[in-house]
Amino acid sequence: MAEDNKEELVHKMRHSLAHVMAQAVMELWPGVKFGIGPAIDNGFYYDFDLEHHFTPEDLPAIEKKMKHIIGAAHKFERLELPRAEALKHFGEKGEKYKVELINDLPEGSVISVYKSGPFEDLCKGPHVEHTGKLKAFKLTHVAGAYWRGSEKNAMLQRIYAVAFESQDELNAYLKQQEEAAKRDHRKLGRQLDLYSINETVGPGLVLWHPNGARIRHEIETYWKDEHFKGGYELVNTPHIGRAQLWETSGHLGFYKESMYAPMDIDGIEYYAKPMNCPFHIEIYKATSHSYRDLPLRWAELGTVYRFEKAGVLHGLMRVRGFTQDDAHLICTPEQMEAETIEVLRFSMNILRAFGLKDIKAYLATRPEGAVGEPARWEEAQKSLRAAAEKEGVPVTVDEGGGAFYGPKIDLKVKDSIGREWQMSTIQFDFNEPERFGLEYTGADGHKHRPYMIHRALMGSLERFFGVLIEHYAGNFPLWLAPLQMKVLNITEEQEGYAKEVEAKLKAAGFRVKTDLRHDTINGKVRDAAMLKIPYLVVVGNKEKDAGTITLRLRGNKSVFGVNLDEFIAKAKEEAASRSLTGAYSA
């Protein structure tokens, strides 16, 4: 079956299952009123208005009723009704939400109803032939949802479900979700003491604890070193800027709802920055530039602030203040293709260094109403595609899906359990160079408008860190681990030797601590294992007498009689090479 046809079939199955779930709820709780029940990624949901308060314990009963309905093979029948008749029909049934939806339809709209067995719903379809065609599904959880997403409206109860074409696909998805729950960065963030977010400071504002800050330092150090090697210069810019700056950039015109309220400074309005680009542009404008100066590659780890509704905040993945690993490339038209190829190669190499190797590119092209010359758009789109093809990255094209100011490529990666995350964005901008009047002097002595490319490689350090926590399940490779080694003595007799080992490891540059508590070795190992430390260095009398160590690795593997100097040499190489596997791994 063709991919498009399969997607269409699965969508119909999920939408049809939403109707079956609504029928099951109707039969279990007569008098329920219905909201909407669409198909969504991986499944479906339906919103209900009823006095009974759903709990997880209700889901098995609903599933059982759904299976009975599926077994009855009720046919899905489509009916079309005149507006007046549809309003009367649903009004008499007390379905106020359906009446509201009908009233909002434009005059002349086709009003269709789908009936299956005793259930009917206002719906444009399509659906499968009959309920017997429906297969693998599972109800997952209950949530509250405002009618039509507005806090001014009634709070309904939403039941979510997942559904696939086959039981094997459903089982694979549920297994992935089970693994994802174990890897949840919010849970591991607490366990490993990496970061916190609290109500005192404010939702969506991250407090980096020493362990998390150490990992962040390693990420930033690597990031900066690679940028210098890649011909970038680093810049730093303020956290706030005058309203005039954001008016010129256009942010106050099209992005104001995501910006925080202005502050008054000396009678002038200032805004916390939602983006770094206007500041980089002002640095460019501070001096005149010739074609000989270009290309310029400027990067910044700049903290920005964007308003997000409380309901969408999610750990490190969706926050209100975050550090964007921003870069802006300013070049001549002749340099544009080479710069595009280089920035994509650079981005890919950085992502791969963190073990994110399954990468796809998504190209968004010129939409209607775009600014900038069509020829420039065509050149930019061609260069983006060429860059992806040169790197051997699969490209999916979103025709007309670009921003109004330029085409872009998004790089999406799959983590270790197969989930896709959007990471890097390479975005052309034909708008801000015009708004700010950017120029350079060409070889002909005349002024010309440069090309400008925005590039966010990791997106934000916060979200990238959250993805890494889940990708590694908290088992960070040696070079990133906040505590790389822990020395554990078995009895008091080895305290002196344990301190000697610790001192030697520290002198070699490792992050190491010694646990000298008067506890059993099993207790010490158990506590250290909870912190997912790469190497536990165990010393007893046997090791002390022989001048060796025993290594306890993650996964409970032990390596006995290891020469300390040999271990230091191997661990140094492991850290320096940023290896993703341990030197003593099987």
TORLUM-202324 format. One record per residue: x, z, y of N, C-alpha, C in turn; residue in one letter. Coordinates in steps of 0.1 Angstrom, whole numbers, plus 5000, padded with zeros to 4 digits. Layout:
XZYXZYXZYA...
This chain:
500850004988500050005000500950005012M500649925022501349915035501350055042A502450075049502550205056501350235065E501050125073499950145083498650175076D498350105065497150125057497050265051N498250315047498250445041498050545052K498650535064498350625075496850625079E496250505079494850505082494050575072E494350555059493550615048493750765049L494950815051495150965052494451015064V494450945075493650995087492151005084H491650905077490250905074489951025064K490851045055490651155045490551295053M491551315062491551435069490351455078R489951345085488751355093487451385084H487451325073486251345064486251485059S487451545056487551685051487151775062L487351745074486851835085485351845085A484651735082483151735080482751825068H483551805057483251885045483452035048V484452065055484652215059483552265068M483052175077481952225086480652245077A480452155068479252175059479352295051Q480552325046480752455038480452575046A480952575059480652685068479252695071V478552585073477152585075476352645064M476752615051476052665040476352815037E477552855041477852995039477353085050L477253035063476853105074475753025082W474553015077473552935084473452985099P473152885108473052925122474252895130G475352855123476652825130476452705139V477052705151477052595160478452525160K478452395161479652325159480352265172F481652285172482352225183482852085179G484252075177484751945173485651965161I485851855153486751875141487551745138G488651735146489451615144490551625133P491051505129492251505121493451525130A494451595126495651615133496851595124I498051605129499251585121499251685109D499351625097499351705085498051765080N496951745088495751805084494551785093G493851895096492651885104492252025108F491252035117490652165121489252145125Y488452255126487152245131486852375139Y486152365151485852475159484352515157D484152645155482852705152482452805162F481152815165480552925173479552995164D479953115160479053205152479453345154L478453435150478653575152479653635142E479653585130480653625120482053605124H482953705123484353685127485153645115H485653525115486453475104487653565102F488053585089489253655085489953565075T491253585072491853505061491153525048P490453635046489753655033488653565031E488153505042487053405041487453265036D488753235038489153105035488953055020L489353145010489053104996487653064994P486653144999485253114997484852975003A485452945015485152815021485752705013I486952725008487652625000486852594987E486352704981485552684969484252604972K483552634983482352564987482752414990K483852394996484352254999484552174986M485152234976485352164963484052134957K483052214958481752184953481152064960H481252064973480751954981481451824977I482751824975483551714972483151664958I482851754949482451714935481051644935G480251674946478951614946478951464951A480151424956480351284960479251234970A479051314980478051274991478551154998H477751055000478150935007478150955022K479150905029479250915044478450795049F477350825057476450725062476550725077E476650605083476750595098475450555104R474950635114473750605121474050585136L473450495143473650485157472250515164E472350595175471150645181471250615196L470050585202470050575217470350705223P470850705235471350835242470150935242R468950895246467850985247467551055234A467550965224467251015210468351115205E469551075208470651165204470651295211A470351295224470251425231469051505226L467951445223466751515218467151575204K467751495196468051535182468951655182H470051655189470951765189470451885197F469651855207469151955215468152045207G467351975199466352055191467052135181E468252095176468952175166469852285173K469752295186470552395193472052375194G472452245191473852215192474252175206E474452285214474752265228476052195231K477052215222478352155224478251995222Y477451955212477251815209476451755221K475451825227474751775238475651755250V476551845252477551835263478451705261E478851685249479751575246478951445248L477651435244476851315246476751295261I476451395269476251375283477451325290N478651355285479851315291480251175287D479551115277479850975274479450875285L480150775287479750675298478450605294P477750565304476550485301476850365293E476050335283476250215275477150245262G477650365261478450395250477650395237S478250355226477650365213477650505208V476550565205476450705200476250705185I477250745178477150735163477150875157S476450885146476251005138476650975124V477451065118477751045104477051155096Y476451115085475651205077476251205063K476451325057476951335043476251445037S475351415027474551525021473651585032G473551715033472751785043473351795056P474651755058475351775070475451645078F475351655091475451545100476251585113E476951495118477851525130477951415139D477951445152478251345162479651295160L479951175158481251125153481350975154C482550935159482750785160483350735147K483850825138484450785125485850735127G486350655117485750625104485950735094P485250715082485350815071485550735058H485950815048486050755035484650725030V484550655018483250615013482350725009E482850825002482050944999483051064997H482451184996483351304996484151314983T483751244972484451244960485851174961G486051104972487351034974488351134980K487951254984488851354990489651424980L490851454984491751514973492451644978K493751634981494551764982494451824996A493951944997493852015009494052165007F494252235018494352385018494052435032K493152535033492852595045494052695048L494552695060495752775063495552905071T494852885082494653005091493552985101H493253095107492153105117492753135131V492253075141492753095155491553085165A491753145176490753125187491053005195G490052935200490252815208489152805219A489552795231488552775242487952635240Y486552635242485852505241486552405251W486952295247487552185254488852235262R489452335256490752385261490752455275G489552485280489452555293489152705291S489952785298489752925298488352965304E487752875311486452905318485352895307K485652835296484552805286484552915275N483552905266483452995255484652985245A484953105240485953115229485353085216M485852975209485352945196486352985185L485952985173486853015162487252885155Q488552865153489052745148489752775134R489352695124489952705111490852575109I492152605107493052495104493252475089Y493652345086493852315072494952205072A495552195060496452085058495851995047V496251865047495651775037496551655035A496651605023497551495019496851405009F497451295007496851194997496951244983E497951324980498151364966498551514966S498351574955498651724953500151744954Q500951644949502351664950502851664964D502251584973502651584987502251714993E501051764990500551894995501452004991L501852004978502752114973504052104980N504651984982505851974989505752025003A504651995010504552045024504352195024Y503652255015503452395015504752465012L505552405003506852465000507752465012K507652355019508452345032508052445042Q506752465043506152565052506552705048Q506652735035507052865030508452895034E509352785032510752795036510852815051E510052745058510152755073509852895078A508852955071508453095075509653185073A510453165062511653245060512653225070K512753105076513753065085513353085100R512153135102511553145116512553215125D512953145135514053195144513653325151H512353345153511953475159512153595150R511953575137512153675127513753705126K514453595124515953605122516553645135L515953615147516553665159516553815160G515453875155515454025155516454075144R516354015132517154065121518654065124Q519153955131520553935134520853985148L519854035155520154095169520753985178D520053875179520553755186519953755200L518653775202518053765215516753845215Y516153855226514853915227514053855239S512753865239511853835250510853945251I510654005263509754115264508854105276N507854185276506854175287507454235300E508354325299508954395311509754285319T510554205313511254095320510253985323V509453945313508453845315508453745303G507253695299507153605288507953475291P508553425281509253295282510653305289G511153435291512453455297513353525287L514453455283515253505272516353595276V516453705268517553795270518553775258L519753725261520753695251521453825248W521353875235522153985231523553945228H524454045226525854015224526053915212P525353935201525553835190525153695194N523953685200523553555204524353495215G524853575224525653535235527053485230A527553545219528753505213528653355208R527453335200527253205195527053105207I526353145217526153055229527553025235R528453125236529753095241530552985233H530452995220531052905211530452765213E529152755214528552625216528952565230I528952655240529252605253530752565254E531652635248533052605248533252475242T532652455230532852325223532252215232Y531052235237530352135246531252095258W531852195264532652165276533952085272K534552135261535852065257535551925253D534451895246534151755242533851675254E533151735264532851655276534051615284H535051715285536251675292537051565284F537051575271537651475263536951335265K535651345267534851225269534751165282G535651215291535651155305534651205315G534051325311533051385320533851485330Y533251505341533551625350532351715350E532651845351531551945352531251975367L529951995369529552045383528652165381V528452235392527552355391526752345404N525452385402524552365413523652495414T522952515426522152635428520952635419P520252755419519052775412517852735420H517952725433516852695442517252585452I516252525457516552415467515352405477G515652355489514652345499513552245495R512352265500511152185497511452035500A512252015511512551875515513251795503Q514151865496514851805485513851755474L512951845471511951815460510851715465W510651705478509851595484510551465482E511751455486512551335485512651285470T512851375461513051345447511651295441S510551345447509251315442508651425433G509451525430508951635422507651705427H507651725440506451785446505251695446L505451565444504351475443503851465429G504751465418504251435405504551545395F505251655399505651755390505351895395Y504651905406504452035412503752135403K502852095395502052195386503052265376E504152205374505152265365506252345372S506152355386507052425394506452555398M507352655400506852785404506552785419Y505752885424505352895438506652905447A506552845459507652845468507952985473P509253005477509653135484509953095498M509753195507510053175521511353225524D512353145529513653185533513853135547I513953225556514153185571513053095575D511853115571510753035575510652895569G511552875558511552745552511252765537I510452675531510052685517511152635508E511452725498512452685487511752695474Y512152615464511552615451512652645441Y512352715430513252725419513352585412A514552545408514652405404514052385390K513252285388512852245375513752145368P514652085376515551985371516851995379M517951945374519251945380519551815388N518851705385519251575390519351565405C518451615413518551595427519851665433P520351765427521551835431522751745428F522751685416523851595413523851465422H522651425426522651315435523151355449I522951475453523451515466524951525466E525551565454526951565452527551425454I526851325448527251195449527251145464Y526251185471526051145485527051205494K527651315490528551385498529751305503A530151205495531251115498530850965495T531550875501531250735499531950695486S531450585479531950545467532150395466H533250355460533550215457533250185442S533150055439532950015425534150065417Y535350085423536550135416536350285412R535450355418535250495415534350515402D533550405399532550415389533150365376L532550415364531450505363531850645366P530850725370530950875372530150935361L530751035354529951105344530051255347R528951305352528851445356527951525348W528351645343527551725334527451865339A526451935335526152075340525352145329E525752265327524852365319524052435330L522952375334522252425346520952495341G520652615346519452685343518352635352T517252595346516052545353514852635349V513752615358512552705356511352615357Y510552615346509352535346508152625341R507052605347505852685344505252635331F505052725321504452695309503252795307E502152755303501052845300501452945289K500953065290501253175281500953125267A499853055265499453015251500352925244G501252855251502152755245503552805243V503852925249505152985247505453015233L506652985228506953005214508453035212H508753165211510153205209511153135218G512153075212513152995220512752855222L511752805214511352665214510552625227M509852715233509052685245509152805254R509952795265510252905274509952865288V510152955297509952925311511252915319R512352965314513652955320514652915309G515352805311516252765301517452685307F518452675299519752615304519752475298T519652375307519652235302521052175302Q521452115291522752055291522651915296D522651915309522351795317523651705319D523451575320524551495325523851375332A524551325342524151205349525251105350H524950985346525950875346525550785357L526550755366526250655377527250545376I526750425375527650305371527150185378C527950075377527549945382526749875371T526049775375525249695365526149645354P527449605357528349545347528749655337E528849775341529249885333528149945324Q526949905327525749975322525649975307M525949855301525749845286526849935279E528049925284529150005278528950155279A528350195291528150335293526950385284E525950295282524850335273525350345258T526150255254526750265240527550395239I528350425249529250535248528450665248E527450675257526650805258525950835245V525450725239524750745226525750785215L526850725215527850755205528250905207R528550945219528951075223527851185218F526551155221525451235217525451255202S525551145195525451145180526551235175M527751215180528951295175528751445177N528251485188527951625191526951685181I525851615179524751655170525351665156L526151565152526651575138527551685136R528251735146529251845145528551975141A527251985144526452095141525652075128F525951975121525351945108524051875109G523651825120522451755122522751605121L522651555109523151415106522051315103K520851355100519751265097519051235111D519451125117519051105131518350975132I517250965140516550845143516350835158K516250705163516150675177514750625180A514150665191512850625195512950565209Y512750435211512950365223511550345230L511450395242510250385250510450275261A509650175262509850065271508950065283T508949955291508349955304506849965304R506250065311504850075311504249995323P502949985324502349925336502550025348E502749965360502950045372504250095373G505250045365506650095366507250055379A508250135384509050095395510350035391V510949955400512149895396511949745392G512949665394512849525390512749505375E511849415371511649395357512949355350P513749275357515049235351515949355348A515949455357516749575354516149645342R514849655341514249725329514649645316W514649515317514949435305516449465301E517349465311518749495308518949625302E518249725308518449865303517849885289A516749825286516149835273517049765263Q517549655267518449575258519749665255K520249735265521449815263521149935254S519949995255519650105247519450065233L518849955230518649905217520049875210R520849805219522249765214523049895210A522949995218523650115215523250175202A521950185200521450245187521850155175A521750025177522149935166523649945162E524449965173525849975171526250105163K525450205165525650335158524950335145E524250235142523550225129522350325128G521750355139520650445140519350365139V518450405130517150335129516350355142P515750245147515050245160513550225158V512750305164511250285165510950255179T510250155182509950115196508550155200V508450225211507150265217506950175229D506250055226506049955237505150015248E505650015260504950065272504950215273G505750285265505750425265506750495274G507450415281508550475290507850545302G508650625309508250685321508250575332A507550595343507350495353508650455360F509650545358510950525365512050465357Y511850445344512850385336512650405321G513250315312513150325298514050435293P513850475280514650585275514750575260K515750645254515850665240515850815237I514950855228514950995223515650995209D516551085207517151105194516451225187L515951195175515251305168516051325155K516151455151516951495139516051565129V516451545117515851625106516751745102K516151865101516851975098517051985082D517552095078517952115064516752115055S515552135060514352135051513352025055I513951925062513151805064512251795076G512351895085511451885097512151815108R511451735116511951655127511951725140E513051725147513151785160513651685170W513051675182513551595193514751665199Q515851595201517051655207517451585220M518251475218518851415230517851315236S517951305249517251195257518251125265T518150995265518950905274518050825282I517950855295516850805303517350735315Q517050605316517350535329516450575340F516950565352516150605364516350505375D515250425378515350325389514650385401F514150505400513350565411514250645421N514950745415515650835424516850765432E517550675426518550605434517950535446P516650485445516050425456515550535466E514950645461514450745470515550815478R516750835472517850895478518750805485F518550665483519350565490520850565484G520950575471522350575466522950435467L524250445470524950315473526450325468E527050215465528450205463528850065469Y530150065473530649935479531249855467T530649735466531149645456532349565459G532849485449534049405451533949305462A532649275466532349175476532349245490D532549375490532549445503531149485508G530149455500528749485504528249605497H527149665502526649785496525649745484K525749815473524849795462524249915457H523149905449522450025443523050045429R523550165426524050185413522950205402P523350195390522450245379522650395377Y521550465374521650605371521050635357M521750705349521250745336521250895335I520050955331519951095328520251115313H520951225310521151255296521151395293R520151445285520151575280520451575265A521551625261522051605248521451705238L521551835241520851935232519451965237M519051915249517751945254517852065263G517952175256518152305263518952395252S519852485258520552565249519652655241L518552705247517652795241516952725229E516352615231515752545220516652495209R517852445213518852405204519252525195F519452635201519852755194518752795184F517552785188516452815179516452725167G516652595169516752495159517852525149V519052565155520152595147519952715138L519252815143518952935136518152895123I517152815125516252775114516952675105E517752585110518552485102519452555093H520252655098521152735090520552855083Y519252885085518553005080519353125084A520053125096520753235100522153245095G522453155085523853155079524753065086N525153105098525953025107527352995100F527852875103529252845098530252935105P531352945099532353045103532653035118L532752915123533152895137532152945147W530852945143529752995151529353135149L529553195137529153325134529553425144A528653515149529053615159530053715154P529853755141530853845134531253765122L532553725121532953635111533353705098Q533753825099534253905087533954055089M533754115078533654265078534454325067K535254415070536154485060535354605055V535254615042534554725035535454805026L535754935028536455005018535555075008N536055084996535255144985535255294986I536355364989536455504990537355545002T537455675005538255715017539755685015E540155675002541555644999542055515005E541155415008541555285013541355275028Q540955375035540655365049541855305057E543055355054544255305061544555165058G544355125046544554985042543554895048Y542254945049541154865055541554835069A542054945076542354925091543554825092K544454825083545654735083545054585082E544154565072543554435070542854395083V542054485088541254445100542254405112E543254485114544254455124544854315122A545254285110545854155107544854035110K543654055106542553955108542253935123L542254045130542054035145543153965151K544453995147545653935153545553785150A544953745139544853595136543753535144A542953615152541953555161540553555156G540253635145538953635140538153755146F536853735146535853835150535553925138R536054045138535954125125535754275129V535054345120534854485122535054545108K535354685108535454755095534354855094T533854865082532754965079533455085071D533655185078534355305071533355415068L532055385069531055485066531255545052R530955675050530955735037529655705029H529655575025528455525018528955445006D528055414997528555344985528855194989T529755134981530154994984528854904983I527954934974526754854973525954864985N525854984991525055005003525754935015G527054935016527754865027527554715025K527654665013527454525011526054475014V525154555010523754525013523454515028R523954615035523754615050524454505057D525654465052526354355058525754225055A525154215043524554095038523354055047A522654165052521454145060521854075073M523154085077523654025090524153885087L524153845075524653705071526053675075K526953775074528353755078529053665068I529753565072530353465063531253535052P532153625056533053685047533053835047Y532753895036532954045034534254065027L535154145033536454165027536454305021V536454315008536354445001537654484996V538054614999539254674994539054804987V539554814975539654934967541054964964G541255054955542655094951543354974945N542654894937543354784930543854684941K543054654951543554564962544654634970E544454764973545454834981546854824974K546854854961548054854954548754724953D547854614952548454484950548654414963A548154474974548254404987547354284988G546254284981545254174981543954214987T542954124986541554154990540654094980I539454144980538354074973537354024983T536953894982536053834991534653834985L533653884992532253874988531653764998R531153654992530653545000529153555000L528553485010527153475011526653404998R525553454992525053414979525553494968G526253604971526753704962527853664953N528553554956529753514949530953604953K531753644943532953724946534153644942S535253654950536553594947537553714947V538153734935539053854933540453814935F541253924939542753904940543253804949G542553794961542953694971544153744980V545153654981546253694990545753685004N546053795012545553805026546053685034L547353655034547853555042547253415038D547053395026546453275021544953265027E544253375026542953375031542853345046F543753405054543853385068544153235071I545053175064545353035066544152945063A543452965052542252885049541152905058K540953035062539853065072540153005086A541353005090541752945102541452795102K541752725092541452585090539952565090E539252645083537752635083537152645097E537652745104537052765118537552655127A538752615127539352515136538652375134A538352345121537752215118536252215120S535752335123534252355125533552305112R534152345101533552305088532252375086S531352305080529952365077529952425063L531052415056531052485042532252575042T532152685035533252785034534452735026G535552785030536852745023536752795008A535952895005535952944991534552914985Y533852824990532552794985532752714972S531752724963531852654950531752504952A
